[in-house]
Amino acid sequence: MTDKNKNLLVRLATAVVMLPLVLVLLYQGGWWTAGLLAWGAASCTGEYINITLKGLSPIAWLGIIGSGAAPLFVVWSPNNATALVCGGISVLMLATWSYYLLNGPLEDAPNRTAQIMMGTLYGGGGMAALMAIRGQDDGTWWLVAALVITWANDSAAYFAGRLFGKHKLYPEVSPNKTWEGFAGGMVGSVGGLFIVRAFFFPGMTVADCVVMGVLGGVLGPAGDLCESMLKRSYGVKDSGKMIPGHGGMLDRVDALLFNAPMVFVYIKFARG
């Protein structure tokens, strides 16, 4: 058996084991969902900091813990979650600046502080948005919508790119992505939502399907490209090795981290 086939089998086995567990925990809501998303947020932040700073300092662990706490705040105190998250960000910023002021290296302190803050917001923000979506009225189905926007886009883009791809989308960052794949992904995002609406969630309107599908069709690929840019900038192939056959957590949820805040803002403010 070739290495390629072995890797494919590992990917399939991992998906078969992990995907049902993830879906069950998302369906449960409350602390079950928050625990899953806290693990995801902390993992994303750890991978980001490890890529950009080539290791995890003691103060980086404070950022990882803070990122994981963000979804927990949403469950623990929904009405005060924003204040708690903002307060946590302020504490982390002051602690990080103070750490490098006292321990150095002084010449790289601003960069290190910025990377820890960025990693915390990157992982914690997206996962906290997913938790906030789950806590809304019909939150289970809105969460399904966020996942479908992302996964349908990724799948449709892959097949459209393989079948019709000729024009490169952004070869400097991701050589395999094409405009044809991008268009196919857009169709997948919108079409996936219409399927959810038709069979599971009639409360979602035609406008919801079109607006969220189009926005997700742009933001999802943007999230993927941004993570590819990050890895290319630092010369790494995968963000980590947490998920056998799939790389790191960021490799799996990069598009979702961009789509989740969009879905939350849409249902909170556009839908009221």
C-alpha positions as CSV (number, residue, x, y, z in Angstrom):
1,M,0.0,0.0,0.0
2,T,1.4,3.4,-1.0
3,D,1.9,6.2,1.5
4,K,-0.9,8.2,-0.2
5,N,-3.4,5.4,0.2
6,K,-2.3,4.9,3.9
7,N,-2.9,8.6,4.5
8,L,-6.3,8.4,2.9
9,L,-7.3,5.5,5.1
10,V,-6.1,7.4,8.2
11,R,-8.1,10.4,7.2
12,L,-11.3,8.4,6.6
13,A,-10.8,6.5,9.9
14,T,-10.3,9.7,11.8
15,A,-13.4,11.3,10.2
16,V,-15.5,8.2,11.0
17,V,-14.5,8.3,14.7
18,M,-14.4,12.0,15.3
19,L,-17.3,13.5,13.2
20,P,-20.2,11.7,15.0
21,L,-18.7,12.7,18.4
22,V,-18.3,16.3,17.4
23,L,-21.9,16.4,16.0
24,V,-23.3,14.9,19.2
25,L,-21.5,17.4,21.4
26,L,-22.7,20.3,19.2
27,Y,-26.3,19.0,19.4
28,Q,-26.2,18.7,23.2
29,G,-25.7,22.4,23.7
30,G,-24.7,24.0,27.0
31,W,-21.5,22.9,28.7
32,W,-21.1,19.9,26.4
33,T,-20.8,22.2,23.4
34,A,-18.9,24.8,25.3
35,G,-16.3,22.2,26.3
36,L,-15.8,21.0,22.7
37,L,-15.4,24.6,21.4
38,A,-13.1,25.5,24.3
39,W,-10.8,22.6,23.3
40,G,-11.0,23.8,19.7
41,A,-10.3,27.4,20.6
42,A,-7.3,26.6,22.8
43,S,-5.9,24.2,20.1
44,C,-6.2,26.9,17.4
45,T,-4.5,29.5,19.5
46,G,-1.7,27.1,20.5
47,E,-1.1,26.2,16.9
48,Y,-1.1,29.8,15.8
49,I,1.4,30.9,18.5
50,N,3.6,27.8,17.9
51,I,3.8,28.7,14.2
52,T,4.5,32.4,14.6
53,L,6.7,32.3,17.7
54,K,8.3,28.8,17.2
55,G,7.3,27.6,20.7
56,L,5.1,28.3,23.6
57,S,6.3,30.6,26.4
58,P,4.7,30.7,29.8
59,I,2.7,33.9,28.8
60,A,1.6,32.1,25.6
61,W,-0.2,29.6,27.8
62,L,-2.2,32.4,29.3
63,G,-3.4,33.3,25.8
64,I,-4.3,29.6,25.1
65,I,-6.3,29.4,28.4
66,G,-8.0,32.7,27.7
67,S,-9.0,31.5,24.2
68,G,-10.4,28.3,25.6
69,A,-12.3,30.3,28.2
70,A,-14.2,32.4,25.7
71,P,-16.8,29.8,24.7
72,L,-17.2,28.9,28.4
73,F,-18.0,32.5,29.3
74,V,-20.8,32.5,26.7
75,V,-22.5,29.6,28.6
76,W,-21.6,30.7,32.1
77,S,-23.0,34.2,31.8
78,P,-24.7,34.9,28.4
79,N,-25.7,38.4,29.4
80,N,-22.2,39.4,30.5
81,A,-20.2,37.3,28.0
82,T,-19.1,40.4,26.0
83,A,-17.9,42.2,29.1
84,L,-16.1,39.1,30.3
85,V,-14.3,38.5,27.0
86,C,-13.3,42.2,26.7
87,G,-12.0,42.1,30.3
88,G,-10.1,39.0,29.6
89,I,-8.5,40.5,26.5
90,S,-7.4,43.6,28.5
91,V,-5.9,41.4,31.2
92,L,-4.0,39.3,28.6
93,M,-2.7,42.4,26.9
94,L,-1.4,44.0,30.1
95,A,0.1,40.7,31.2
96,T,1.8,40.0,27.9
97,W,3.3,43.5,27.7
98,S,4.5,43.2,31.3
99,Y,6.0,39.7,30.7
100,Y,8.2,40.8,27.8
101,L,9.1,44.1,29.5
102,L,10.5,42.1,32.4
103,N,11.8,39.1,30.5
104,G,12.6,40.3,27.0
105,P,13.7,40.0,24.3
106,L,12.9,43.7,24.2
107,E,13.6,44.1,20.5
108,D,11.0,41.5,19.6
109,A,8.5,42.2,22.4
110,P,5.9,44.1,20.3
111,N,5.8,41.3,17.7
112,R,5.5,38.6,20.3
113,T,2.8,40.5,22.2
114,A,0.9,41.0,18.9
115,Q,1.1,37.4,17.9
116,I,-0.2,36.1,21.2
117,M,-3.1,38.6,21.1
118,M,-3.8,37.7,17.5
119,G,-3.7,34.0,18.2
120,T,-6.1,34.4,21.1
121,L,-8.6,36.4,19.1
122,Y,-8.3,34.1,16.1
123,G,-9.2,30.9,17.9
124,G,-11.3,32.3,20.8
125,G,-13.3,34.7,18.7
126,G,-14.5,32.2,16.1
127,M,-15.3,29.5,18.7
128,A,-17.1,31.9,21.0
129,A,-19.2,33.0,18.0
130,L,-20.2,29.4,17.4
131,M,-21.2,29.0,21.1
132,A,-23.2,32.2,20.8
133,I,-25.0,30.9,17.7
134,R,-25.9,27.7,19.6
135,G,-27.4,29.7,22.4
136,Q,-29.9,31.6,20.1
137,D,-33.5,30.6,19.5
138,D,-33.3,27.7,17.0
139,G,-29.6,27.7,17.8
140,T,-29.1,24.1,16.8
141,W,-30.3,24.8,13.2
142,W,-28.4,28.1,12.9
143,L,-25.3,26.2,14.0
144,V,-26.1,23.6,11.3
145,A,-26.4,26.4,8.8
146,A,-22.9,27.7,9.7
147,L,-21.4,24.2,9.3
148,V,-23.2,23.6,6.0
149,I,-22.1,26.9,4.6
150,T,-18.5,26.0,5.3
151,W,-18.5,22.3,4.5
152,A,-20.7,22.5,1.4
153,N,-18.4,25.3,0.1
154,D,-15.3,23.3,0.7
155,S,-16.7,20.1,-1.0
156,A,-18.2,21.9,-4.0
157,A,-15.1,24.0,-4.5
158,Y,-12.9,20.9,-4.5
159,F,-15.0,19.0,-7.1
160,A,-15.6,22.1,-9.3
161,G,-11.9,22.9,-9.3
162,R,-11.0,19.3,-10.2
163,L,-13.5,19.1,-13.0
164,F,-13.4,22.7,-14.4
165,G,-10.5,24.5,-12.8
166,K,-8.3,26.4,-15.3
167,H,-7.9,29.9,-13.9
168,K,-5.8,30.2,-10.7
169,L,-7.4,32.2,-7.9
170,Y,-4.3,33.1,-5.8
171,P,-1.4,31.0,-6.8
172,E,1.1,32.8,-4.6
173,V,-0.8,31.6,-1.6
174,S,-2.6,28.5,-2.7
175,P,-1.6,27.1,-6.1
176,N,-4.4,24.6,-6.3
177,K,-7.3,27.0,-5.9
178,T,-9.1,28.2,-9.0
179,W,-11.8,30.7,-9.8
180,E,-13.9,27.9,-11.1
181,G,-13.6,26.2,-7.7
182,F,-14.5,29.4,-6.0
183,A,-17.7,29.7,-8.1
184,G,-18.5,26.1,-7.4
185,G,-18.0,26.7,-3.7
186,M,-20.4,29.7,-3.8
187,V,-23.0,27.5,-5.4
188,G,-22.4,24.9,-2.7
189,S,-22.8,27.3,0.1
190,V,-26.1,28.8,-1.2
191,G,-27.4,25.4,-2.4
192,G,-26.6,23.7,0.9
193,L,-28.6,26.3,2.8
194,F,-31.6,25.8,0.6
195,I,-31.4,22.1,1.3
196,V,-31.4,22.8,5.0
197,R,-34.3,25.1,4.6
198,A,-36.3,22.7,2.5
199,F,-35.9,19.6,4.7
200,F,-35.0,20.7,8.2
201,F,-35.3,24.4,9.0
202,P,-38.3,26.2,7.3
203,G,-37.8,29.1,9.6
204,M,-34.8,30.2,7.5
205,T,-36.0,32.4,4.7
206,V,-34.9,32.6,1.1
207,A,-33.1,35.8,1.8
208,D,-31.2,34.1,4.7
209,C,-30.1,31.4,2.4
210,V,-28.9,33.8,-0.3
211,V,-27.2,36.4,2.0
212,M,-25.5,34.0,4.3
213,G,-24.6,31.6,1.4
214,V,-23.0,34.4,-0.6
215,L,-21.2,35.9,2.4
216,G,-20.0,32.4,3.5
217,G,-18.9,31.7,-0.1
218,V,-16.5,34.7,0.2
219,L,-15.5,34.5,3.8
220,G,-14.9,30.7,3.9
221,P,-12.3,30.8,1.1
222,A,-10.8,33.9,2.6
223,G,-10.3,32.1,5.9
224,D,-8.7,29.2,4.1
225,L,-6.4,31.5,2.1
226,C,-5.4,33.4,5.2
227,E,-4.3,30.3,7.0
228,S,-2.4,29.2,3.9
229,M,-0.7,32.6,3.8
230,L,0.2,32.1,7.5
231,K,1.7,28.7,6.9
232,R,3.5,29.8,3.7
233,S,5.0,32.8,5.5
234,Y,6.5,30.6,8.2
235,G,7.4,27.6,6.0
236,V,5.1,25.0,7.6
237,K,3.0,22.4,5.8
238,D,0.4,21.8,8.4
239,S,-0.7,23.9,11.4
240,G,-0.1,20.9,13.7
241,K,-0.5,17.1,14.1
242,M,-3.5,17.0,16.4
243,I,-5.9,15.2,14.0
244,P,-4.3,12.1,12.4
245,G,-4.3,12.4,8.6
246,H,-5.8,15.9,8.7
247,G,-3.0,18.1,10.2
248,G,-3.9,20.5,13.0
249,M,-7.1,22.1,14.3
250,L,-6.5,25.3,12.3
251,D,-6.3,23.2,9.1
252,R,-9.8,21.9,9.7
253,V,-11.6,25.0,11.0
254,D,-9.9,27.9,9.2
255,A,-12.9,28.7,7.1
256,L,-15.3,28.2,10.0
257,L,-13.5,30.7,12.1
258,F,-14.4,33.3,9.5
259,N,-17.9,32.2,8.8
260,A,-19.1,31.7,12.4
261,P,-18.8,35.5,13.4
262,M,-20.7,36.3,10.2
263,V,-23.6,34.0,10.9
264,F,-23.8,35.2,14.5
265,V,-23.8,38.9,13.4
266,Y,-26.4,38.1,10.7
267,I,-28.9,36.3,13.0
268,K,-28.4,38.7,15.9
269,F,-28.7,42.0,14.0
270,A,-30.1,41.4,10.5
271,R,-32.7,38.9,11.9
272,G,-33.1,40.6,15.2
